[in-house]
Amino acid sequence: MTAALIYHDIAPIGAQDEYGFPGPVAARYKLEPARFEEHLDAIASLRVSVGLIGDRPQAALTFDDGGASALGAAEALERRGWRGHFFVTTGRVGTPGFLSADEVRELSRRGHDVGSHSDSHPTYMGSLSRAELATEWRRSREVLGEILGTPPQSAAVPGGFLSEAVIGEAAGAGYRVLMTSQPSVRPRDHDGLQVHGRFTIWAATAPARAAAYARGDLPARAEMWLAWQTKTVSKRLSPAVYEYLRRRWAQLKRPGSAL
């Protein structure tokens, strides 16, 4: 089974808003370049296989949002002989801080998997209607199909708010792989769609913790599972309260502590 890790943009301190989505909440997920290299070195030291989900490696590295740092992240992977999954918010392609259409094509040309991260990146995708979900998944797949020349087979759920409707509409849109924020290594099948969990990486995540996820460390995975379950319950009870708490936490938390 493959342990998939979720990264976002790689950005220097003070320049986070230049890459991907701006603001303190998004900055929680952005690693400094040197820190990112430390993560990759820690994973490489394990001697685990790293690659694309379809090849069944021990670990897979995924990058959400389609921010402007994606090509730099791809180059860091390539120096180690790896390839990754890059999930693009199609409504942001060609806008400041995000990849251009040519850069999206370049990622694919270099052997990385390019998939959908929805069209508009809803904060709580699981709370959308079936019609809204269908629009998000189908529009994004169509746009990427036009850019790449063939529709993508993979997608990743934005915001971490999952539901059976989110999964069902992704399957209906034609995707074959859907990656979620649920910290799990056991994929499940849903109408021909393979659903994979992933382990979230924050700016403050220590390299050793990222390596622990990649090597299958049970205590590290269990800790993230409990945290994810708590967040999921709070989102379903009151997305507004969860959003307030998340923003407060983002203001208080600073890179440097190990999660």
Secondary structure, 3 states (H helix, E strand, C coil): CCEEEEECCECCCCCHHHCCCCCHHHHCCCECHHHHHHHHHHHHCCCCCECCHHHCCCEEEEEEECECCHHHHHHHHHCCCCCCEEEECHHHCCCCCECCHHHHHHHHHCCCEEEECCCCCCCCHHHCCHHHHHHHHHHHHHHHHHHHCCCCCEEECCCCCCCHHHHHHHHHHCCCEEECCCCCCCCEEECCEEEECCEECCCCCCHHHHHHHHHCCHHHHHHHHHHHHHHHHHHHHCHHHHHHHHHHHHHHCCCCCCC
